[in-house]
Amino acid sequence: MSRILALDYGEKRIGIAVTDELKIIASGLTTVKTIDIFNFLDQYLETEKVELILVGEPKQMNNKPSESEKLIAPFLKNLRSRYKKIPVKRVDERFTSKMAFQTMIDGGLKKKQRKNKALIDEISATIILQSYLYNN
């Protein structure tokens, strides 16, 4: 059995979420510095079987790619070339950061905890993954 991994790419950090082996539940895994992502993925993929990697696709309200897509394109190229046997799909990530912040409020996190950007990135990756699971 294998998992689906979701990445919320950012210039400084990448939020990571993963499914259980039955691909029913999406859970936040961690947040990794962007510069360290391939070291993390190499180690993770040594011990866990992943059948699909999802990467958030930032879009503007008019459905055109956002400015940050320029930063993601080289990352995607590297990701696909390093892990050729694992397909990579994109998932619309509009509003995930706002939804993640609201999730933190709804979960009762204190104001200081809600300022933790790494946690917001991890929750955003989880929302990306939940969105994919719900729509597929």
DOTORSE-209036 format. One record per atom (N, C-alpha, C): residue number from 1; residue in three letters; atom name; z, x, y. Coordinates in Angstrom, 2 decimals. Each point is the difference from the previous one (the first is absolute). Last residue first. Layout:
<recs>
[NUM, "ALA", "CA", [Z, X, Y]]
...
</recs>
This chain:
<recs>
[136, "ASN", "N", [-6.06, -11.50, 13.48]]
[136, "ASN", "CA", [-0.85, 0.44, -1.12]]
[136, "ASN", "C", [0.52, -0.46, -1.34]]
[135, "ASN", "N", [2.09, -0.63, 4.44]]
[135, "ASN", "CA", [-1.40, -0.39, 0.18]]
[135, "ASN", "C", [-0.91, 0.41, -1.15]]
[134, "TYR", "N", [4.74, 1.04, 0.17]]
[134, "TYR", "CA", [-0.10, -1.44, 0.24]]
[134, "TYR", "C", [-1.45, -0.46, 0.03]]
[133, "LEU", "N", [1.03, 4.63, -0.34]]
[133, "LEU", "CA", [0.38, -0.70, -1.24]]
[133, "LEU", "C", [-0.19, -1.51, 0.14]]
[132, "TYR", "N", [-0.72, 2.70, 3.85]]
[132, "TYR", "CA", [-1.03, 0.24, -1.02]]
[132, "TYR", "C", [0.32, -0.79, -1.27]]
[131, "SER", "N", [3.20, -0.10, 3.38]]
[131, "SER", "CA", [-1.20, -0.71, 0.45]]
[131, "SER", "C", [-1.11, 0.15, -1.04]]
[130, "GLN", "N", [3.93, 2.50, -0.58]]
[130, "GLN", "CA", [0.22, -1.44, -0.30]]
[130, "GLN", "C", [-1.22, -0.82, 0.37]]
[129, "LEU", "N", [-0.10, 4.55, 1.16]]
[129, "LEU", "CA", [-0.07, -0.18, -1.45]]
[129, "LEU", "C", [0.20, -1.46, -0.39]]
[128, "ILE", "N", [0.56, 1.17, 4.50]]
[128, "ILE", "CA", [-1.41, 0.22, -0.37]]
[128, "ILE", "C", [-0.18, -0.27, -1.49]]
[127, "ILE", "N", [4.37, -0.04, 1.57]]
[127, "ILE", "CA", [-0.71, -1.20, 0.43]]
[127, "ILE", "C", [-1.49, 0.11, -0.33]]
[126, "THR", "N", [2.67, 3.75, -0.78]]
[126, "THR", "CA", [0.37, -1.06, -0.95]]
[126, "THR", "C", [-0.73, -1.30, 0.35]]
[125, "ALA", "N", [-0.39, 3.62, 2.92]]
[125, "ALA", "CA", [-0.75, 0.28, -1.23]]
[125, "ALA", "C", [0.27, -1.08, -1.04]]
[124, "SER", "N", [2.51, -0.22, 3.93]]
[124, "SER", "CA", [-1.41, -0.33, 0.27]]
[124, "SER", "C", [-0.86, 0.25, -1.23]]
[123, "ILE", "N", [4.49, 1.35, -0.13]]
[123, "ILE", "CA", [-0.10, -1.47, -0.10]]
[123, "ILE", "C", [-1.44, -0.44, 0.25]]
[122, "GLU", "N", [0.88, 4.53, 0.61]]
[122, "GLU", "CA", [0.16, -0.34, -1.42]]
[122, "GLU", "C", [-0.12, -1.51, -0.22]]
[121, "ASP", "N", [-0.05, 1.63, 4.43]]
[121, "ASP", "CA", [-1.21, 0.41, -0.70]]
[121, "ASP", "C", [0.06, -0.37, -1.48]]
[120, "ILE", "N", [3.83, -0.74, 2.65]]
[120, "ILE", "CA", [-1.06, -0.94, 0.40]]
[120, "ILE", "C", [-1.29, 0.33, -0.75]]
[119, "LEU", "N", [3.55, 2.97, -0.50]]
[119, "LEU", "CA", [0.25, -1.23, -0.74]]
[119, "LEU", "C", [-1.05, -1.05, 0.33]]
[118, "ALA", "N", [-0.10, 3.99, 2.41]]
[118, "ALA", "CA", [-0.37, 0.27, -1.39]]
[118, "ALA", "C", [0.20, -1.24, -0.86]]
[117, "LYS", "N", [1.42, 0.00, 4.52]]
[117, "LYS", "CA", [-1.45, -0.20, -0.15]]
[117, "LYS", "C", [-0.47, 0.27, -1.42]]
[116, "ASN", "N", [4.70, -1.59, 2.26]]
[116, "ASN", "CA", [-0.43, 0.96, -1.02]]
[116, "ASN", "C", [-1.49, -0.24, -0.30]]
[115, "LYS", "N", [2.83, -2.74, 2.83]]
[115, "LYS", "CA", [-0.71, 1.06, 0.71]]
[115, "LYS", "C", [-0.53, 1.07, -0.95]]
[114, "ARG", "N", [2.79, -3.70, -1.37]]
[114, "ARG", "CA", [-1.36, -0.46, 0.26]]
[114, "ARG", "C", [-0.83, 1.02, 0.77]]
[113, "GLN", "N", [4.65, 0.70, -0.89]]
[113, "GLN", "CA", [-0.77, 0.12, -1.24]]
[113, "GLN", "C", [-1.45, -0.41, 0.21]]
[112, "LYS", "N", [3.04, -0.58, 3.56]]
[112, "LYS", "CA", [-0.19, 1.44, -0.25]]
[112, "LYS", "C", [-0.85, 0.22, -1.25]]
[111, "LYS", "N", [1.30, -4.44, 1.09]]
[111, "LYS", "CA", [-1.00, 0.52, 0.94]]
[111, "LYS", "C", [-0.29, 1.48, -0.26]]
[110, "LYS", "N", [1.72, -2.77, -4.20]]
[110, "LYS", "CA", [0.50, 0.19, 1.36]]
[110, "LYS", "C", [-1.08, 0.69, 0.84]]
[109, "LEU", "N", [-0.96, -3.24, -4.30]]
[109, "LEU", "CA", [0.22, 1.38, 0.38]]
[109, "LEU", "C", [0.41, 0.10, 1.45]]
[108, "GLY", "N", [-1.16, -4.01, -2.87]]
[108, "GLY", "CA", [1.31, 0.26, 0.59]]
[108, "GLY", "C", [0.26, 1.45, 0.37]]
[107, "GLY", "N", [-3.99, -2.50, -1.78]]
[107, "GLY", "CA", [0.86, 0.58, -1.01]]
[107, "GLY", "C", [1.37, 0.39, 0.54]]
[106, "ASP", "N", [-3.45, -1.68, 2.83]]
[106, "ASP", "CA", [0.37, -1.08, -0.93]]
[106, "ASP", "C", [0.96, 0.50, -1.08]]
[105, "ILE", "N", [-1.78, 3.19, 2.96]]
[105, "ILE", "CA", [0.87, -0.92, 0.74]]
[105, "ILE", "C", [0.51, -1.09, -0.94]]
[104, "MET", "N", [-3.16, 2.92, -1.74]]
[104, "MET", "CA", [1.26, 0.72, 0.22]]
[104, "MET", "C", [1.00, -0.89, 0.74]]
[103, "THR", "N", [-4.34, -1.61, -0.60]]
[103, "THR", "CA", [0.69, 0.04, -1.29]]
[103, "THR", "C", [1.35, 0.68, 0.13]]
[102, "GLN", "N", [-2.89, 0.08, 3.67]]
[102, "GLN", "CA", [0.61, -1.33, -0.15]]
[102, "GLN", "C", [0.76, -0.09, -1.32]]
[101, "PHE", "N", [-2.45, 3.91, 0.78]]
[101, "PHE", "CA", [1.13, -0.07, 0.94]]
[101, "PHE", "C", [0.72, -1.34, -0.13]]
[100, "ALA", "N", [-3.92, 0.55, -2.47]]
[100, "ALA", "CA", [1.05, 0.87, -0.54]]
[100, "ALA", "C", [1.23, -0.06, 0.89]]
[99, "MET", "N", [-3.85, -2.21, 1.45]]
[99, "MET", "CA", [0.60, -0.73, -1.12]]
[99, "MET", "C", [1.14, 0.82, -0.60]]
[98, "LYS", "N", [-2.53, 2.04, 3.34]]
[98, "LYS", "CA", [0.78, -1.11, 0.58]]
[98, "LYS", "C", [0.70, -0.80, -1.10]]
[97, "SER", "N", [-2.91, 3.38, -1.38]]
[97, "SER", "CA", [1.16, 0.60, 0.66]]
[97, "SER", "C", [0.89, -1.07, 0.63]]
[96, "THR", "N", [-4.09, -1.33, -2.02]]
[96, "THR", "CA", [1.01, 0.40, -0.99]]
[96, "THR", "C", [1.22, 0.62, 0.65]]
[95, "PHE", "N", [-4.28, -1.83, 2.05]]
[95, "PHE", "CA", [1.32, -0.63, 0.16]]
[95, "PHE", "C", [1.05, 0.48, -1.00]]
[94, "ARG", "N", [-4.93, 1.20, -1.32]]
[94, "ARG", "CA", [0.38, -0.59, 1.29]]
[94, "ARG", "C", [1.35, -0.69, -0.10]]
[93, "GLU", "N", [-2.74, 2.49, -3.41]]
[93, "GLU", "CA", [1.42, 0.20, 0.28]]
[93, "GLU", "C", [0.42, -0.55, 1.37]]
[92, "ASP", "N", [-3.95, -0.29, -4.32]]
[92, "ASP", "CA", [0.26, -0.28, 1.42]]
[92, "ASP", "C", [1.50, 0.11, 0.26]]
[91, "VAL", "N", [-2.27, 2.73, -3.94]]
[91, "VAL", "CA", [0.61, -1.31, 0.20]]
[91, "VAL", "C", [0.31, -0.14, 1.49]]
[90, "ARG", "N", [-3.16, 3.25, -3.83]]
[90, "ARG", "CA", [0.60, -0.21, 1.32]]
[90, "ARG", "C", [0.53, -1.43, 0.08]]
[89, "LYS", "N", [-0.77, 3.59, -4.38]]
[89, "LYS", "CA", [-0.46, -1.20, 0.72]]
[89, "LYS", "C", [0.74, -0.08, 1.32]]
[88, "VAL", "N", [-1.23, 3.64, -4.34]]
[88, "VAL", "CA", [0.71, -0.20, 1.26]]
[88, "VAL", "C", [-0.61, -1.21, 0.68]]
[87, "PRO", "N", [0.33, 2.22, -5.43]]
[87, "PRO", "CA", [-0.72, -0.66, 1.10]]
[87, "PRO", "C", [0.91, -0.17, 1.23]]
[86, "ILE", "N", [0.23, 3.87, -3.82]]
[86, "ILE", "CA", [0.77, -1.15, 0.50]]
[86, "ILE", "C", [-0.78, -0.63, 1.15]]
[85, "LYS", "N", [-1.44, 4.00, -2.26]]
[85, "LYS", "CA", [0.10, -1.02, -1.05]]
[85, "LYS", "C", [0.76, -1.25, 0.46]]
[84, "LYS", "N", [-0.62, 4.01, 2.77]]
[84, "LYS", "CA", [-1.29, -0.65, -0.28]]
[84, "LYS", "C", [0.09, -1.15, -1.00]]
[83, "TYR", "N", [3.05, 2.92, 3.25]]
[83, "TYR", "CA", [0.38, -0.90, -1.10]]
[83, "TYR", "C", [-1.21, -0.86, -0.36]]
[82, "ARG", "N", [-0.46, 3.33, 3.37]]
[82, "ARG", "CA", [1.09, 0.57, -0.80]]
[82, "ARG", "C", [0.31, -0.83, -1.24]]
[81, "SER", "N", [-3.26, -1.44, 3.26]]
[81, "SER", "CA", [-0.48, 1.20, -0.70]]
[81, "SER", "C", [1.08, 0.62, -0.89]]
[80, "ARG", "N", [1.01, -3.82, 2.70]]
[80, "ARG", "CA", [-1.00, -0.35, -1.03]]
[80, "ARG", "C", [-0.49, 1.22, -0.76]]
[79, "LEU", "N", [2.96, 0.68, 3.64]]
[79, "LEU", "CA", [0.68, -0.78, -1.04]]
[79, "LEU", "C", [-0.97, -0.30, -1.15]]
[78, "ASN", "N", [-1.71, 2.04, 3.90]]
[78, "ASN", "CA", [0.81, 0.94, -0.78]]
[78, "ASN", "C", [0.67, -0.71, -1.17]]
[77, "LYS", "N", [-2.33, -2.67, 3.03]]
[77, "LYS", "CA", [-0.96, 0.88, -0.67]]
[77, "LYS", "C", [0.74, 0.98, -0.92]]
[76, "LEU", "N", [2.58, -2.78, 2.78]]
[76, "LEU", "CA", [-0.62, -0.74, -1.11]]
[76, "LEU", "C", [-0.96, 0.87, -0.79]]
[75, "PHE", "N", [1.91, 1.80, 3.93]]
[75, "PHE", "CA", [1.02, -0.16, -1.04]]
[75, "PHE", "C", [-0.59, -0.71, -1.22]]
[74, "PRO", "N", [-2.64, 0.37, 3.88]]
[74, "PRO", "CA", [0.08, 1.28, -0.73]]
[74, "PRO", "C", [1.04, -0.06, -1.13]]
[73, "ALA", "N", [-0.40, -3.99, 2.65]]
[73, "ALA", "CA", [-1.24, 0.34, -0.71]]
[73, "ALA", "C", [0.07, 1.35, -0.72]]
[72, "ILE", "N", [3.47, -1.81, 3.01]]
[72, "ILE", "CA", [0.10, -0.37, -1.41]]
[72, "ILE", "C", [-1.23, 0.47, -0.79]]
[71, "LEU", "N", [0.38, 0.48, 4.75]]
[71, "LEU", "CA", [0.96, 0.90, -0.65]]
[71, "LEU", "C", [0.04, -0.24, -1.50]]
[70, "LYS", "N", [-2.66, -2.79, 2.73]]
[70, "LYS", "CA", [-0.56, 1.36, 0.08]]
[70, "LYS", "C", [0.92, 1.01, -0.69]]
[69, "GLU", "N", [1.34, -4.52, 0.60]]
[69, "GLU", "CA", [-0.88, 0.16, -1.15]]
[69, "GLU", "C", [-0.64, 1.40, -0.02]]
[68, "SER", "N", [2.78, -1.81, 3.58]]
[68, "SER", "CA", [0.65, 0.85, -1.01]]
[68, "SER", "C", [-0.85, 0.18, -1.26]]
[67, "GLU", "N", [-1.30, -2.91, 3.67]]
[67, "GLU", "CA", [-0.15, 1.42, 0.33]]
[67, "GLU", "C", [0.58, 0.89, -1.08]]
[66, "SER", "N", [-1.51, -4.80, -1.67]]
[66, "SER", "CA", [0.80, 0.47, 1.13]]
[66, "SER", "C", [-0.23, 1.49, 0.21]]
[65, "PRO", "N", [-3.64, -3.66, -2.12]]
[65, "PRO", "CA", [1.02, 1.01, -0.31]]
[65, "PRO", "C", [0.76, 0.44, 1.25]]
[64, "LYS", "N", [-1.96, -4.98, -0.12]]
[64, "LYS", "CA", [-0.55, 1.35, 0.04]]
[64, "LYS", "C", [1.10, 1.00, -0.32]]
[63, "ASN", "N", [0.56, -4.84, 0.52]]
[63, "ASN", "CA", [-0.36, 0.45, -1.34]]
[63, "ASN", "C", [-0.67, 1.38, -0.04]]
[62, "ASN", "N", [2.17, -2.42, 3.74]]
[62, "ASN", "CA", [-1.41, -0.40, -0.15]]
[62, "ASN", "C", [-0.59, 0.50, -1.33]]
[61, "MET", "N", [4.50, 1.09, 1.31]]
[61, "MET", "CA", [-0.08, -1.46, -0.15]]
[61, "MET", "C", [-1.44, -0.48, -0.19]]
[60, "GLN", "N", [1.00, 4.91, -1.63]]
[60, "GLN", "CA", [0.30, -0.69, 1.24]]
[60, "GLN", "C", [-0.16, -1.50, -0.24]]
[59, "LYS", "N", [1.41, 3.61, -3.91]]
[59, "LYS", "CA", [-1.11, -0.66, 0.69]]
[59, "LYS", "C", [0.50, -0.61, 1.30]]
[58, "PRO", "N", [1.38, 3.65, -4.40]]
[58, "PRO", "CA", [0.35, -0.56, 1.31]]
[58, "PRO", "C", [-1.24, -0.57, 0.69]]
[57, "GLU", "N", [1.50, 0.85, -5.23]]
[57, "GLU", "CA", [-1.17, 0.09, 0.86]]
[57, "GLU", "C", [0.33, -0.64, 1.35]]
[56, "GLY", "N", [2.79, 2.31, -4.59]]
[56, "GLY", "CA", [-0.10, -0.97, 1.09]]
[56, "GLY", "C", [-1.20, 0.29, 0.88]]
[55, "VAL", "N", [0.26, 1.23, -5.20]]
[55, "VAL", "CA", [0.27, 0.63, 1.29]]
[55, "VAL", "C", [-0.21, -1.04, 1.07]]
[54, "LEU", "N", [0.81, 0.50, -5.76]]
[54, "LEU", "CA", [-0.37, -0.81, 1.16]]
[54, "LEU", "C", [0.37, 0.76, 1.26]]
[53, "ILE", "N", [-1.03, 1.21, -5.47]]
[53, "ILE", "CA", [0.70, 0.37, 1.23]]
[53, "ILE", "C", [-0.55, -0.87, 1.12]]
[52, "LEU", "N", [0.28, -0.20, -5.79]]
[52, "LEU", "CA", [-0.65, -0.33, 1.26]]
[52, "LEU", "C", [0.87, 0.48, 1.15]]
[51, "GLU", "N", [1.22, 0.66, -4.58]]
[51, "GLU", "CA", [-1.37, -0.44, -0.24]]
[51, "GLU", "C", [-0.78, -0.28, 1.28]]
[50, "VAL", "N", [4.32, 3.24, -1.96]]
[50, "VAL", "CA", [-0.42, -0.85, 1.11]]
[50, "VAL", "C", [-1.46, -0.37, -0.21]]
[49, "LYS", "N", [4.60, 2.27, -2.70]]
[49, "LYS", "CA", [-1.41, -0.37, -0.12]]
[49, "LYS", "C", [-0.32, -1.01, 1.11]]
[48, "GLU", "N", [3.90, 4.06, -0.16]]
[48, "GLU", "CA", [-0.29, -1.44, 0.03]]
[48, "GLU", "C", [-1.50, -0.24, -0.09]]
[47, "THR", "N", [1.91, 4.44, 0.06]]
[47, "THR", "CA", [0.97, -0.75, -0.81]]
[47, "THR", "C", [-0.29, -1.49, -0.08]]
[46, "GLU", "N", [-2.70, 3.19, 2.47]]
[46, "GLU", "CA", [0.30, 0.72, -1.24]]
[46, "GLU", "C", [0.88, -0.83, -0.93]]
[45, "LEU", "N", [-1.09, -1.40, 4.45]]
[45, "LEU", "CA", [-1.04, -0.33, -0.98]]
[45, "LEU", "C", [0.14, 0.80, -1.31]]
[44, "TYR", "N", [2.96, 0.83, 3.70]]
[44, "TYR", "CA", [0.17, -1.38, -0.45]]
[44, "TYR", "C", [-0.98, -0.33, -1.13]]
[43, "GLN", "N", [-0.33, 4.23, 2.15]]
[43, "GLN", "CA", [1.21, -0.11, -0.82]]
[43, "GLN", "C", [0.16, -1.40, -0.57]]
[42, "ASP", "N", [-3.57, 0.71, 2.98]]
[42, "ASP", "CA", [-0.20, 0.84, -1.19]]
[42, "ASP", "C", [1.19, -0.14, -0.95]]
[41, "LEU", "N", [0.32, -2.08, 4.21]]
[41, "LEU", "CA", [-0.85, -0.72, -0.93]]
[41, "LEU", "C", [-0.25, 0.80, -1.28]]
[40, "PHE", "N", [2.45, 2.08, 3.50]]
[40, "PHE", "CA", [0.74, -1.13, -0.55]]
[40, "PHE", "C", [-0.83, -0.72, -1.07]]
[39, "ASN", "N", [-2.09, 3.40, 2.40]]
[39, "ASN", "CA", [1.03, 0.58, -0.88]]
[39, "ASN", "C", [0.78, -1.12, -0.68]]
[38, "PHE", "N", [-3.04, -1.29, 3.25]]
[38, "PHE", "CA", [-0.68, 0.38, -1.24]]
[38, "PHE", "C", [0.95, 0.72, -0.97]]
[37, "ILE", "N", [1.61, -1.44, 4.36]]
[37, "ILE", "CA", [-0.38, -1.11, -0.87]]
[37, "ILE", "C", [-0.64, 0.46, -1.31]]
[36, "ASP", "N", [1.96, 2.33, 4.15]]
[36, "ASP", "CA", [0.49, 0.21, -1.37]]
[36, "ASP", "C", [-0.53, -1.00, -1.02]]
[35, "ILE", "N", [-0.94, -0.10, 4.81]]
[35, "ILE", "CA", [-0.40, 1.34, -0.44]]
[35, "ILE", "C", [0.38, 0.27, -1.46]]
[34, "THR", "N", [1.40, -4.01, 2.17]]
[34, "THR", "CA", [-1.43, 0.00, -0.28]]
[34, "THR", "C", [-0.47, 1.35, -0.54]]
[33, "LYS", "N", [4.98, -1.68, -0.81]]
[33, "LYS", "CA", [-0.73, 0.57, 1.12]]
[33, "LYS", "C", [-1.47, 0.09, -0.39]]
[32, "VAL", "N", [2.81, -3.75, -2.36]]
[32, "VAL", "CA", [-0.24, 1.43, -0.10]]
[32, "VAL", "C", [-0.69, 0.46, 1.27]]
[31, "THR", "N", [3.09, -4.33, -2.37]]
[31, "THR", "CA", [-0.87, 0.40, 1.10]]
[31, "THR", "C", [-0.09, 1.52, -0.06]]
[30, "THR", "N", [1.02, -4.00, -4.01]]
[30, "THR", "CA", [0.52, 1.04, 0.89]]
[30, "THR", "C", [-0.92, 0.12, 1.21]]
[29, "LEU", "N", [0.10, -3.77, -3.30]]
[29, "LEU", "CA", [0.34, 1.19, -0.77]]
[29, "LEU", "C", [0.65, 1.05, 0.89]]
[28, "GLY", "N", [-0.59, -5.73, -0.16]]
[28, "GLY", "CA", [-0.12, 1.21, 0.79]]
[28, "GLY", "C", [0.45, 1.18, -0.83]]
[27, "SER", "N", [-2.06, -4.33, -2.39]]
[27, "SER", "CA", [1.25, 0.57, 0.51]]
[27, "SER", "C", [-0.30, 1.22, 0.85]]
[26, "ALA", "N", [-2.26, -4.67, -2.77]]
[26, "ALA", "CA", [-0.26, 1.12, 0.91]]
[26, "ALA", "C", [1.34, 0.46, 0.57]]
[25, "ILE", "N", [-1.55, -2.87, -4.71]]
[25, "ILE", "CA", [0.92, 0.21, 1.11]]
[25, "ILE", "C", [-0.40, 1.23, 0.80]]
[24, "ILE", "N", [-2.63, -1.39, -3.74]]
[24, "ILE", "CA", [0.48, -1.28, 0.50]]
[24, "ILE", "C", [0.80, 0.19, 1.29]]
[23, "LYS", "N", [-2.22, 3.08, -3.53]]
[23, "LYS", "CA", [-0.70, -0.29, 1.25]]
[23, "LYS", "C", [0.35, -1.39, 0.56]]
[22, "LEU", "N", [1.72, 2.66, -3.87]]
[22, "LEU", "CA", [-0.72, -1.26, -0.25]]
[22, "LEU", "C", [-0.80, -0.46, 1.22]]
[21, "GLU", "N", [2.78, 3.92, 0.12]]
[21, "GLU", "CA", [-1.10, 0.23, -0.93]]
[21, "GLU", "C", [-0.78, -1.27, -0.35]]
[20, "ASP", "N", [2.26, 0.31, 4.82]]
[20, "ASP", "CA", [0.55, 0.24, -1.33]]
[20, "ASP", "C", [-1.18, 0.15, -0.95]]
[19, "THR", "N", [-1.05, 1.29, 5.00]]
[19, "THR", "CA", [0.31, -1.16, -0.84]]
[19, "THR", "C", [0.81, 0.45, -1.21]]
[18, "VAL", "N", [-0.08, 2.33, 5.08]]
[18, "VAL", "CA", [-0.54, 0.04, -1.35]]
[18, "VAL", "C", [0.35, -1.30, -0.73]]
[17, "ALA", "N", [-0.30, 2.89, 5.25]]
[17, "ALA", "CA", [0.56, -1.08, -0.82]]
[17, "ALA", "C", [-0.71, 0.04, -1.35]]
[16, "ILE", "N", [0.72, 3.17, 4.90]]
[16, "ILE", "CA", [-0.52, -0.15, -1.35]]
[16, "ILE", "C", [0.73, -1.12, -0.72]]
[15, "GLY", "N", [-1.24, 2.40, 5.25]]
[15, "GLY", "CA", [0.86, -0.87, -0.78]]
[15, "GLY", "C", [-0.65, -0.24, -1.35]]
[14, "ILE", "N", [-0.55, 4.16, 3.54]]
[14, "ILE", "CA", [-0.71, -0.97, -0.83]]
[14, "ILE", "C", [1.03, -0.78, -0.79]]
[13, "ARG", "N", [-0.20, 3.15, 4.96]]
[13, "ARG", "CA", [0.60, -0.41, -1.28]]
[13, "ARG", "C", [-0.92, -0.95, -0.73]]
[12, "LYS", "N", [-1.37, 2.11, 4.15]]
[12, "LYS", "CA", [1.20, 0.79, -0.31]]
[12, "LYS", "C", [0.54, -0.27, -1.40]]
[11, "GLU", "N", [-3.90, -2.26, 1.63]]
[11, "GLU", "CA", [-0.23, 1.38, 0.42]]
[11, "GLU", "C", [1.17, 0.90, -0.39]]
[10, "GLY", "N", [-0.94, -4.30, -3.00]]
[10, "GLY", "CA", [0.33, 0.23, 1.40]]
[10, "GLY", "C", [-0.19, 1.47, 0.31]]
[9, "TYR", "N", [-0.93, -4.09, -4.17]]
[9, "TYR", "CA", [-0.27, 1.30, 0.60]]
[9, "TYR", "C", [0.39, 0.02, 1.47]]
[8, "ASP", "N", [1.38, -2.65, -4.53]]
[8, "ASP", "CA", [-0.15, -0.38, 1.41]]
[8, "ASP", "C", [-0.10, 1.31, 0.78]]
[7, "LEU", "N", [-0.84, -1.44, -5.46]]
[7, "LEU", "CA", [0.32, 0.98, 1.04]]
[7, "LEU", "C", [-0.24, -0.60, 1.37]]
[6, "ALA", "N", [0.81, -1.41, -5.67]]
[6, "ALA", "CA", [-0.51, -0.35, 1.32]]
[6, "ALA", "C", [0.50, 1.01, 1.02]]
[5, "LEU", "N", [-0.87, -0.69, -5.75]]
[5, "LEU", "CA", [0.69, 0.70, 1.08]]
[5, "LEU", "C", [-0.63, -0.42, 1.32]]
[4, "ILE", "N", [0.50, -1.91, -5.40]]
[4, "ILE", "CA", [-0.84, 0.06, 1.19]]
[4, "ILE", "C", [0.86, 0.62, 1.09]]
[3, "ARG", "N", [0.36, 0.58, -5.68]]
[3, "ARG", "CA", [0.47, -0.56, 1.26]]
[3, "ARG", "C", [-1.11, 0.00, 1.05]]
[2, "SER", "N", [0.31, -0.14, -5.85]]
[2, "SER", "CA", [-0.12, 0.81, 1.21]]
[2, "SER", "C", [0.42, -0.80, 1.23]]
[1, "MET", "N", [0.27, 0.49, -5.92]]
[1, "MET", "CA", [0.00, -0.85, 1.19]]
[1, "MET", "C", [0.00, 0.89, 1.24]]
</recs>
